[in-house]
Amino acid sequence: MQTDGQPLPGVSYVMPVLNEVTEVRAAVASLLEQDYAGPFEVILALGPSIDGTNELVAEMSAADPRVRAVENVVGSTPAGLNVAIRASVHPVVIRVDAHSVLPADYTRTAVRVLLESGADNVGGIMHAEGRTPFERAVALAYGSRVGLGGTPHHVGGKAGPAETAYLGVFRRERLFEVGLFDEGIKRGQDWELNRRLRQTGGTVWFTPELVVTYRPRPSLRRLGRQFVATGLWRGELARRFPANNGLRYFVPPAMVAAMGLGVLAGIVGIVGTVLGSPVAWAMLGFVVPAVYLVFVVLGAVLVARRSGPSTMLWLIVVLPCIHVGWGIGFIIGFLTRTSELTTHTGR
């Protein structure tokens, strides 16, 4: 593909990597197999991994000079992205996640849309795919309205301007103009960067033509940590930029608060009944978590009805893990300076 007779712009893939020994080879392979005809480089920002990731990346870099590694001393995602972007040389920067596998036409399509739309950043759909019943349940939660709410980059939609974009295909000069990623924001840094791009007159563009395979976390513990951490930083972002947050971000914390109050009222009703106090009506508070439980079960049945009983049962567990973890994290992040918390590693 040529652009008005001009050569295709060069592309720099940037990927922060920390403890991803089981995923990074497939992610890098999907970049080397792109059908894009322009020049490219792959820059991996290596954090202080302890699982053999860095050794594996060293092998891949030795085998293919197009793969370069730079050190990410801090280890966080935004710091790794900034280190890689500063080391890049091409005018188009494509953010890649170690859990993502790009289809062969991703870069070709993304650069075309970037040029045609005139946008500063282009992104598409995060298509989660699981390999085990648990991972398949997580993937179903990601891609359904009962899971993550049905935003375009999860379920699709029409091409056009968007609030944010999954991963991102950027004009490099615009990244430097707005100051790169905010390294003080460990999660949600993509949303915050896109906010600055839009506020300075730029456009963030969603296109359903771009579909990226995403590998979910493989265990309930890691999934829970992921969504508590995501909720923490979303809560902090809501506190920092209250006018820039849609109502959907407040649904999980509102649900968690309602269930907590419902359970507390129900307990008060039980204790009052035992003690002879006229507050038995407070037991109606248990209706709130009961309604949520019915919502989860019905949602899991509808979403996973063709996926087998094991995946359906896991989805009944996964949905509350996502909703409650995200909601609790949001409340803590909204009420507390997330940067002062020591329970989050930045990934």
Secondary structure, 3 states (H helix, E strand, C coil): CCECCECCCCEEEEEEECCCCCCHHHHHHHHHCCCCCCCEEEEEEECCCCCCHHHHHHHHHHHCCCEEEEECCCCCHHHHHHHHHHHCCCCEEEECCCCEECCCCHHHHHHHHHHHHCCCEEEEEEEECCCCHHHHHHHHHHCCCCCCCCCHHHHCCCCEECCCCEEEEEEHHHHHHCCCCCCCCCCCHHHHHHHHHHHCCCCEEEEEEEEEEECCCCCHHHHHHHHHHHHHHHHHHHHHCHHHCCHHHHHHHHHHHHHHHHHHHHHHHHHHHHHCCCCHHHHHHHHHHHHHHHHHHHHHHHHCCCCCHHHHHHHHHHHHHHHHHHHHHHHHHHHCCHHHCCCCCCC
